[in-house]
Amino acid sequence: KSLIYSALNSSRLEHHVYSVEDQSWLRDQLESKGLIAFVPNGAVLPRASGADDRPMQASQRMNLVKFQSPESMCVDFDLPNLKKRIMGMGIRKGISLIVGGGFHGKSTLLSALQLGVYNKVPGD
């Protein structure tokens, strides 16, 4: 039943397809801006648990911090399908340092970058 179009919510399906197409489009734009990766502002990088790949919810952790790019690394893109501007951190080609204290998200950021080659569902 999940493969029958009439059984699906057509607007949610269309939004999902547009989201996936925009993700592919954005990855194709990175090289022209001299970038190797992009993390959008507002992204929830921590996962729900080690066995659950969904984003952590604020109800799971009271001090959940959404990602915010440093001003010096902020770039933006105008998504062609969803017709919105997305801003975030662009990581340039070359050597980058990720520094911070314990439990400040260094490994979480690296994990998110590693999985950035794959498309995400809307809202992730």
C-alpha positions as CSV (number, residue, x, y, z in Angstrom):
1,K,0.0,0.0,0.0
2,S,2.9,2.4,0.6
3,L,3.9,2.2,-3.0
4,I,0.5,3.2,-4.3
5,Y,0.4,6.9,-5.0
6,S,-3.3,7.3,-4.2
7,A,-2.6,5.8,-0.7
8,L,-0.1,8.6,0.1
9,N,-0.4,12.2,1.2
10,S,0.4,13.9,-2.2
11,S,1.6,17.2,-0.7
12,R,3.9,15.5,1.8
13,L,5.3,13.3,-1.0
14,E,5.8,16.3,-3.2
15,H,7.6,18.2,-0.4
16,H,9.8,15.2,0.2
17,V,10.8,14.9,-3.5
18,Y,11.5,18.7,-3.6
19,S,13.6,18.4,-0.5
20,V,15.7,15.6,-1.9
21,E,16.2,17.4,-5.2
22,D,17.2,20.6,-3.4
23,Q,19.7,18.6,-1.3
24,S,21.3,17.2,-4.4
25,W,21.3,20.6,-6.0
26,L,23.0,22.2,-3.0
27,R,25.8,19.5,-2.9
28,D,26.3,20.3,-6.6
29,Q,26.8,24.0,-5.8
30,L,29.5,23.5,-3.2
31,E,32.5,23.3,-5.5
32,S,31.6,26.5,-7.4
33,K,31.8,28.3,-4.0
34,G,35.1,26.6,-3.0
35,L,33.3,24.6,-0.4
36,I,33.5,20.9,0.6
37,A,30.6,20.8,3.1
38,F,27.6,22.8,4.4
39,V,25.8,22.7,7.7
40,P,22.5,24.7,7.8
41,N,21.7,27.0,10.7
42,G,19.1,25.5,12.9
43,A,20.3,21.9,12.2
44,V,19.9,19.5,15.1
45,L,23.1,17.5,14.8
46,P,22.8,15.1,17.9
47,R,20.8,12.0,17.1
48,A,18.0,10.7,19.4
49,S,20.3,7.8,20.6
50,G,23.0,5.5,19.5
51,A,20.3,3.2,18.1
52,D,18.0,5.9,16.6
53,D,19.2,8.0,13.7
54,R,16.4,10.6,14.0
55,P,17.3,14.1,15.3
56,M,17.2,14.5,19.0
57,Q,14.1,16.3,20.2
58,A,14.1,19.2,22.7
59,S,11.9,17.0,25.0
60,Q,14.7,14.4,25.1
61,R,17.2,17.0,26.3
62,M,16.4,20.2,27.9
63,N,19.6,21.9,26.8
64,L,19.5,20.9,23.1
65,V,21.4,23.5,21.1
66,K,20.6,23.9,17.4
67,F,23.6,24.6,15.1
68,Q,24.5,28.2,14.3
69,S,27.3,29.1,11.9
70,P,30.1,31.4,13.0
71,E,29.6,34.7,11.1
72,S,33.0,34.3,9.4
73,M,31.9,31.0,7.7
74,C,28.3,31.9,6.9
75,V,27.1,31.3,3.3
76,D,23.7,31.1,1.8
77,F,21.9,29.3,-1.0
78,D,18.5,29.9,-2.7
79,L,16.9,26.5,-3.0
80,P,15.3,26.1,-6.5
81,N,12.4,23.8,-5.6
82,L,11.4,24.9,-2.1
83,K,11.9,28.5,-3.0
84,K,13.6,29.5,0.2
85,R,17.0,30.8,1.2
86,I,19.1,28.6,3.5
87,M,22.0,29.9,5.5
88,G,24.7,28.1,7.4
89,M,28.3,27.2,7.7
90,G,30.3,26.5,4.5
91,I,33.5,24.6,5.1
92,R,36.2,25.6,2.5
93,K,38.7,23.3,0.9
94,G,41.9,22.9,2.9
95,I,42.6,22.2,6.5
96,S,40.0,23.0,9.1
97,L,40.3,22.8,12.9
98,I,37.4,21.8,15.1
99,V,38.2,22.7,18.7
100,G,36.3,22.9,21.9
101,G,35.9,21.5,25.3
102,G,34.5,18.1,26.3
103,F,30.9,17.4,25.2
104,H,30.8,20.6,23.0
105,G,29.8,18.7,19.8
106,K,33.1,18.2,17.9
107,S,32.5,14.5,17.2
108,T,28.8,15.2,16.6
109,L,29.7,17.7,13.9
110,L,32.1,15.3,12.3
111,S,29.5,12.6,12.2
112,A,27.0,14.9,10.6
113,L,29.6,16.0,8.0
114,Q,30.3,12.3,7.3
115,L,26.7,11.6,6.6
116,G,26.1,14.7,4.5
117,V,26.6,12.7,1.3
118,Y,23.2,11.1,1.9
119,N,19.8,12.7,1.5
120,K,17.7,13.4,4.6
121,V,14.0,13.4,5.1
122,P,12.4,16.8,5.4
123,G,12.9,18.2,8.9
124,D,16.3,16.4,9.5
